[in-house]
Amino acid sequence: MKYPFIIFCFFLFSCGEQPSDTNVEEPNGGSAIPVRLAEVERENVVLSVRATGQVMSNGEARPSFKTGGIIAKMYVKEGQWVKKGQKLAKLDLTEINARTQQAKEAVAKAKRDLQRTENLYADKVATLENLQDARTALKMAEQNVRMGNFNIKYAKVRAPISGKVIKKLVNAGEVIGPGMPVVVILGNSKKDWVVKVGVADRDWARLNTGDRATVRLDAFPGKTFKARVSKLADTGNPGSGTFDVELALIDNVPRLAAGLVASVELFPKTMANQTVIPLDALVETNGFDAKVFTIENNTAREMPVRIAFLHKDNVVVQSGLDGIEKVVTDGAPYLYDGAEVLVV
């Protein structure tokens, strides 16, 4: 991204150099200085947005256990490729099996209690409330068995997506709580890879999903990849003050990894009417500040302007030329405010 800026600065500062054309007369003794004029154009120009970001994967997954316990075994290691549904880890079932067995014993007891209560109720010894309580106790015990069987089933963690294990967070023998991830998996399908950049609020407002973009990766110098805006953030980043823009890559990239640095240029569909002048009209440039000359009654008038960016062989002027129709090109470096000129 730094190279276009260097080239841009080179053009700006070169505008202030004296031309080698000896046919243009320098001012002397009040004689008129010959100059040529160029029209100040108003064009619909696409204002591109440039930003730096990183390659990331939207397919990241952090699988975890439903219940806590001691990890009995880990089946994967960092850097290993896994397929969706592949077993990653399992818990020690000693405690889970014991609780499930307790629940089963409670069911057997609840059934015996219900049978006795039904007999007593038939003999009019137990009340209807006693009978209802016994039936409720049996249902609760049966649900506890279901919970135990469910926990046994999910005492194993399987990969929710296909991808690469980029981080193993726990090891066998460690205690883990419910919902705590065991590994981090990065999705490896083409649709998972995106480029995320942060842009200013004024640029975010001009962008829409589907806008085209180009991406250059430092890992692949000299290559440019096509992309499109796939997502615009609904909230700003409080740390940087920018708004995140997500790009989906269209071109096939030979190899991708999370964290690759990307230089991005985005092209909003909306155009803006801009003031455009020839590059030769600029004099005394200083960064994005410059001066141009316009002619009023055969007299040069100096006009300070603010440069926006280069556009083809011209310059888009941000401010300073309101109401001006023509500017001096040839002969501009020899002029000063109030100089007498001859338009040729």
MARBA-437411 format. One record per residue (C-alpha): residue in one letter; y, z negated, x negated; chain. Coordinates in nm, 4 decimals, padded with zeros to 6 digits. Example, Ala and Ser with C-alpha at 12.3 -4.5 7.8 and 13.67 -1.06 7.14 Angstrom:
REM residues 2
a,-00.4500,-00.7800,-01.2300,A
s,-00.1060,-00.7140,-01.3670,A
This chain:
REM residues 344
m,00.0000,00.0000,00.0000,A
k,00.2346,-00.0571,-00.2961,A
y,00.2287,00.3076,-00.4090,A
p,00.4127,00.4557,-00.1073,A
f,00.6775,00.1878,-00.1499,A
i,00.7236,00.2704,-00.5210,A
i,00.7562,00.6406,-00.4390,A
f,01.0037,00.5578,-00.1633,A
c,01.2184,00.3504,-00.4022,A
f,01.2028,00.6264,-00.6623,A
f,01.3457,00.8762,-00.4134,A
l,01.6152,00.6357,-00.3014,A
f,01.7433,00.5533,-00.6506,A
s,01.7167,00.9128,-00.7668,A
c,01.9644,01.0089,-00.4958,A
g,02.2386,00.8323,-00.6872,A
e,02.1910,01.0344,-01.0075,A
q,02.4434,01.3009,-01.1036,A
p,02.3176,01.6547,-01.0306,A
s,02.2772,01.8935,-01.3221,A
d,02.4406,02.1794,-01.1288,A
t,02.7465,02.2680,-01.3377,A
n,02.8758,02.5029,-01.0674,A
v,03.0109,02.2128,-00.8624,A
e,03.3571,02.1163,-00.9857,A
e,03.4466,01.7558,-01.0518,A
p,03.7732,01.6256,-00.9092,A
n,04.0779,01.6751,-01.1286,A
g,04.4445,01.6853,-01.0595,A
g,04.3912,01.6504,-00.6829,A
s,04.2046,01.9840,-00.6462,A
a,03.9674,02.0084,-00.3510,A
i,03.6006,01.9342,-00.4205,A
p,03.3613,02.1954,-00.2802,A
v,03.0905,02.0467,-00.0552,A
r,02.8262,02.1528,00.1915,A
l,02.7508,01.9778,00.5186,A
a,02.4309,01.9110,00.7110,A
e,02.3805,01.8202,01.0750,A
v,02.2967,01.4631,01.1712,A
e,01.9789,01.5148,01.3761,A
r,01.8425,01.2997,01.6565,A
e,01.4640,01.3349,01.6631,A
n,01.1736,01.1685,01.8374,A
v,00.9943,01.0064,01.5456,A
v,00.6745,00.8021,01.5416,A
l,00.7533,00.4786,01.3615,A
s,00.4322,00.3876,01.1815,A
v,00.3385,00.0259,01.1151,A
r,00.2017,-00.0752,00.7764,A
a,00.0086,-00.3940,00.7161,A
t,-00.2574,-00.5515,00.4957,A
g,-00.5695,-00.7156,00.6335,A
q,-00.9386,-00.7784,00.5798,A
v,-01.2714,-00.6383,00.6899,A
m,-01.4502,-00.8798,00.9229,A
s,-01.7545,-00.8811,01.1479,A
n,-01.7398,-00.9527,01.5195,A
g,-02.1169,-01.0041,01.5161,A
e,-02.1085,-01.3464,01.3534,A
a,-02.3572,-01.5962,01.5008,A
r,-02.4141,-01.9682,01.4366,A
p,-02.7466,-02.0582,01.6038,A
s,-02.8191,-02.4269,01.6660,A
f,-03.0762,-02.6648,01.8174,A
k,-03.0428,-02.7757,02.1774,A
t,-03.1461,-03.1286,02.0824,A
g,-03.1089,-03.3337,01.7647,A
g,-03.3773,-03.4490,01.5246,A
i,-03.5240,-03.4068,01.1785,A
i,-03.5627,-03.0505,01.0491,A
a,-03.9302,-02.9907,00.9721,A
k,-03.8970,-02.6461,00.8168,A
m,-03.6449,-02.3738,00.7335,A
y,-03.7867,-02.0218,00.7441,A
v,-03.4933,-01.8327,00.5886,A
k,-03.2641,-01.8514,00.2883,A
e,-02.9154,-01.7265,00.2095,A
g,-02.8863,-01.3512,00.1636,A
q,-03.1966,-01.2786,00.3710,A
w,-03.1875,-01.0099,00.6401,A
v,-03.3221,-01.1195,00.9794,A
k,-03.4050,-00.9478,01.3066,A
k,-03.3083,-01.0622,01.6543,A
g,-03.5653,-01.3176,01.7779,A
q,-03.6916,-01.4077,01.4294,A
k,-03.7705,-01.7773,01.3772,A
l,-03.5144,-01.9539,01.1582,A
a,-03.6000,-02.3263,01.1691,A
k,-03.7926,-02.5910,01.3633,A
l,-03.7632,-02.9644,01.4284,A
d,-04.0172,-03.2375,01.3639,A
l,-04.1798,-03.2788,01.7079,A
t,-04.3050,-03.6358,01.6588,A
e,-04.0221,-03.7988,01.8547,A
i,-03.9923,-03.5203,02.1129,A
n,-04.3678,-03.5216,02.1806,A
a,-04.3671,-03.9003,02.2152,A
r,-04.0881,-03.8900,02.4721,A
t,-04.2634,-03.6135,02.6629,A
q,-04.5859,-03.8137,02.6662,A
q,-04.3953,-04.1183,02.7939,A
a,-04.2565,-03.9040,03.0743,A
k,-04.6083,-03.7893,03.1656,A
e,-04.7331,-04.1487,03.1767,A
a,-04.4366,-04.2361,03.3967,A
v,-04.5404,-03.9583,03.6369,A
a,-04.8942,-04.0999,03.6587,A
k,-04.7551,-04.4476,03.7310,A
a,-04.5101,-04.3118,03.9896,A
k,-04.7962,-04.1388,04.1696,A
r,-04.9968,-04.4636,04.1828,A
d,-04.6936,-04.6555,04.3062,A
l,-04.6316,-04.3966,04.5762,A
q,-04.9928,-04.4137,04.6922,A
r,-04.9797,-04.7954,04.7229,A
t,-04.6448,-04.7799,04.9023,A
e,-04.7762,-04.5217,05.1500,A
n,-05.0761,-04.7479,05.2285,A
l,-04.8513,-05.0496,05.2717,A
y,-04.6142,-04.8515,05.4905,A
a,-04.9088,-04.7416,05.7078,A
d,-05.0043,-05.1115,05.7488,A
k,-04.6406,-05.1841,05.8321,A
v,-04.6088,-05.4069,05.5253,A
a,-04.3662,-05.1826,05.3273,A
t,-04.0415,-05.0560,05.4728,A
l,-03.9280,-04.6938,05.5035,A
e,-03.6796,-04.7633,05.2248,A
n,-03.9643,-04.8735,04.9938,A
l,-04.1475,-04.5484,05.0688,A
q,-03.8400,-04.3340,05.0033,A
d,-03.7710,-04.5151,04.6729,A
a,-04.1277,-04.4502,04.5564,A
r,-04.1030,-04.0809,04.6357,A
t,-03.7696,-04.0573,04.4507,A
a,-03.9160,-04.2332,04.1457,A
l,-04.1986,-03.9755,04.1304,A
k,-03.9543,-03.6833,04.1451,A
m,-03.7419,-03.8335,03.8658,A
a,-04.0483,-03.8854,03.6472,A
e,-04.1578,-03.5260,03.7013,A
q,-03.8112,-03.4001,03.6009,A
n,-03.8323,-03.6029,03.2795,A
v,-04.1545,-03.4204,03.1954,A
r,-03.9807,-03.0877,03.2533,A
m,-03.6986,-03.1961,03.0209,A
g,-03.9491,-03.2930,02.7528,A
n,-04.1283,-02.9579,02.7738,A
f,-03.7909,-02.7796,02.7602,A
n,-03.6935,-02.9685,02.4435,A
i,-04.0276,-02.8809,02.2837,A
k,-03.9675,-02.5139,02.3625,A
y,-03.6203,-02.5202,02.2054,A
a,-03.7162,-02.7285,01.9048,A
k,-03.7267,-02.3914,01.7257,A
v,-03.4181,-02.1806,01.6474,A
r,-03.4399,-01.8025,01.6594,A
a,-03.1879,-01.5414,01.5447,A
p,-02.9673,-01.4334,01.8386,A
i,-02.8660,-01.1123,01.6557,A
s,-02.9907,-00.8933,01.3729,A
g,-02.7987,-00.9342,01.0506,A
k,-02.7710,-01.1122,00.7186,A
v,-02.7845,-01.4883,00.6603,A
i,-02.4635,-01.5446,00.4668,A
k,-02.4751,-01.9252,00.4788,A
k,-02.7534,-02.1815,00.5171,A
l,-02.5954,-02.5025,00.6445,A
v,-02.8925,-02.7452,00.6435,A
n,-03.2250,-02.7954,00.4675,A
a,-03.5668,-02.9258,00.5653,A
g,-03.5824,-03.3045,00.5987,A
e,-03.2189,-03.3431,00.7052,A
v,-03.1124,-03.4929,01.0362,A
i,-02.9196,-03.2587,01.2644,A
g,-02.7370,-03.3236,01.5899,A
p,-02.7381,-03.1195,01.9119,A
g,-02.5303,-02.8016,01.8841,A
m,-02.4892,-02.8189,01.5065,A
p,-02.5463,-02.4710,01.3511,A
v,-02.8237,-02.4285,01.0971,A
v,-02.7186,-02.0908,00.9487,A
v,-02.4405,-01.8319,00.9730,A
i,-02.5560,-01.4768,01.0462,A
l,-02.3320,-01.1756,00.9992,A
g,-02.4111,-00.8799,01.2242,A
n,-02.4973,-00.5601,01.0388,A
s,-02.4541,-00.2929,01.3040,A
k,-02.1715,-00.0389,01.2710,A
k,-01.9956,-00.1636,01.5842,A
d,-01.9742,-00.5164,01.4417,A
w,-01.7371,-00.4244,01.1574,A
v,-01.3632,-00.4416,01.2264,A
v,-01.0416,-00.4615,01.0281,A
k,-00.7999,-00.7379,01.1245,A
v,-00.4318,-00.7283,01.0282,A
g,-00.1244,-00.9288,01.1240,A
v,00.1925,-00.7528,01.2410,A
a,00.5407,-00.8636,01.3459,A
d,00.6136,-00.9194,01.7141,A
r,00.8359,-00.6078,01.7400,A
d,00.5521,-00.3939,01.5991,A
w,00.2899,-00.5620,01.8192,A
a,00.4987,-00.4705,02.1269,A
r,00.4844,-00.0979,02.0339,A
l,00.1075,-00.0883,01.9859,A
n,-00.1610,-00.0237,02.2465,A
t,-00.5395,-00.0159,02.2376,A
g,-00.6547,00.3303,02.1378,A
d,-00.3658,00.3975,01.8991,A
r,-00.4878,00.5749,01.5867,A
a,-00.4728,00.4261,01.2397,A
t,-00.5750,00.4954,00.8818,A
v,-00.7463,00.2426,00.6573,A
r,-00.7627,00.2350,00.2777,A
l,-00.9992,-00.0089,00.1087,A
d,-00.9453,-00.1333,-00.2469,A
a,-01.3231,-00.1132,-00.2904,A
f,-01.3099,00.2650,-00.2363,A
p,-00.9940,00.3871,-00.4179,A
g,-00.8605,00.7249,-00.3166,A
k,-01.0435,00.7318,00.0176,A
t,-00.8880,00.7031,00.3638,A
f,-01.0855,00.6129,00.6762,A
k,-00.9897,00.6784,01.0375,A
a,-00.9704,00.3900,01.2835,A
r,-00.8352,00.2978,01.6267,A
v,-00.6770,-00.0151,01.7694,A
s,-00.9532,-00.1939,01.9598,A
k,-00.7876,-00.5269,02.0409,A
l,-00.4424,-00.6861,02.0448,A
a,-00.4032,-01.0634,02.0237,A
d,-00.2610,-01.2401,02.3281,A
t,-00.1107,-01.5211,02.1193,A
g,00.0639,-01.5354,01.7842,A
n,-00.0744,-01.6933,01.4703,A
p,00.1172,-02.0226,01.4290,A
g,00.0524,-02.0276,01.0547,A
s,00.1853,-01.6821,00.9675,A
g,00.4042,-01.6074,01.2710,A
t,00.2313,-01.2704,01.3135,A
f,00.0129,-01.1200,01.5866,A
d,-00.3420,-01.0117,01.5047,A
v,-00.4454,-00.6502,01.5604,A
e,-00.8117,-00.5516,01.5477,A
l,-00.9167,-00.2015,01.4372,A
a,-01.2494,-00.0316,01.4960,A
l,-01.3527,00.2056,01.2184,A
i,-01.4340,00.5609,01.3306,A
d,-01.5424,00.7115,00.9977,A
n,-01.8632,00.6041,00.8300,A
v,-01.7910,00.3744,00.5373,A
p,-02.0560,00.3757,00.2614,A
r,-02.0807,-00.0025,00.2426,A
l,-01.8929,-00.2930,00.3985,A
a,-01.8676,-00.6654,00.3388,A
a,-01.6644,-00.9366,00.5038,A
g,-01.3439,-01.0064,00.3128,A
l,-01.2762,-00.6580,00.1731,A
v,-00.8998,-00.6022,00.1431,A
a,-00.7662,-00.3192,00.3590,A
s,-00.4296,-00.1396,00.3634,A
v,-00.3600,-00.0113,00.7137,A
e,-00.1088,00.2306,00.8652,A
l,-00.0915,00.2321,01.2452,A
f,00.0609,00.5094,01.4555,A
p,00.1888,00.3971,01.7980,A
k,00.1781,00.6616,02.0715,A
t,00.5313,00.5750,02.1758,A
m,00.8092,00.7624,01.9958,A
a,01.1632,00.6477,01.9299,A
n,01.4778,00.8628,01.9137,A
q,01.6010,00.8233,01.5570,A
t,01.8953,00.9376,01.3476,A
v,01.7742,01.1699,01.0689,A
i,01.9702,01.3092,00.7725,A
p,01.8720,01.5001,00.4532,A
l,01.7716,01.2908,00.1563,A
d,02.0440,01.4637,-00.0527,A
a,02.3151,01.3018,00.1600,A
l,02.2479,00.9541,00.0199,A
v,02.4643,00.8167,-00.2621,A
e,02.4883,00.4746,-00.4296,A
t,02.1560,00.3558,-00.2928,A
n,02.0594,-00.0082,-00.3318,A
g,01.7217,-00.0765,-00.1797,A
f,01.7584,00.0064,00.1887,A
d,02.1381,00.0123,00.1733,A
a,02.3197,00.3349,00.0865,A
k,02.6389,00.5328,00.1406,A
v,02.7012,00.8791,00.2804,A
f,03.0157,01.0874,00.3175,A
t,03.1476,01.2581,00.6278,A
i,03.4488,01.4893,00.6509,A
e,03.7598,01.4184,00.8543,A
n,04.0546,01.6655,00.8295,A
n,03.9251,01.8027,00.4958,A
t,03.9115,01.4472,00.3603,A
a,03.5974,01.2595,00.2524,A
r,03.5212,00.9368,00.4393,A
e,03.2699,00.6923,00.2924,A
m,03.0151,00.5529,00.5428,A
p,02.7764,00.2648,00.4605,A
v,02.4326,00.3125,00.6196,A
r,02.1064,00.1208,00.6512,A
i,01.7886,00.3148,00.5710,A
a,01.4785,00.2711,00.7864,A
f,01.2184,00.4889,00.6091,A
l,01.1445,00.8345,00.4722,A
h,01.0401,01.1015,00.7223,A
k,00.9068,01.4222,00.5666,A
d,01.1957,01.5477,00.3435,A
n,01.4555,01.3483,00.5343,A
v,01.5661,00.9905,00.5807,A
v,01.5651,00.7958,00.9050,A
v,01.8865,00.5948,00.9256,A
q,01.8670,00.2636,01.1043,A
s,02.2415,00.2123,01.1485,A
g,02.5851,00.3303,01.0359,A
l,02.6109,00.6845,01.1767,A
d,02.7004,00.6270,01.5397,A
g,02.9177,00.9164,01.6595,A
i,02.8844,01.1093,01.3318,A
e,02.7693,01.4722,01.3641,A
k,02.7674,01.5960,01.0036,A
v,02.7283,01.4480,00.6551,A
v,02.7898,01.5857,00.3062,A
t,02.4867,01.6976,00.1027,A
d,02.5847,01.9200,-00.1937,A
g,02.8766,01.7655,-00.3822,A
a,02.8297,01.4168,-00.2346,A
p,02.7795,01.2411,-00.5738,A
y,03.1289,01.3592,-00.6845,A
l,03.3128,01.2275,-00.3821,A
y,03.5114,00.9122,-00.3271,A
d,03.6739,00.7779,-00.0146,A
g,03.9853,00.9836,00.0606,A
a,03.8993,01.2741,-00.1710,A
e,04.0209,01.6199,-00.0678,A
v,03.7286,01.8547,-00.0018,A
l,03.6597,02.2206,00.0606,A
v,03.3656,02.2957,00.2895,A
v,03.1755,02.5998,00.1589,A
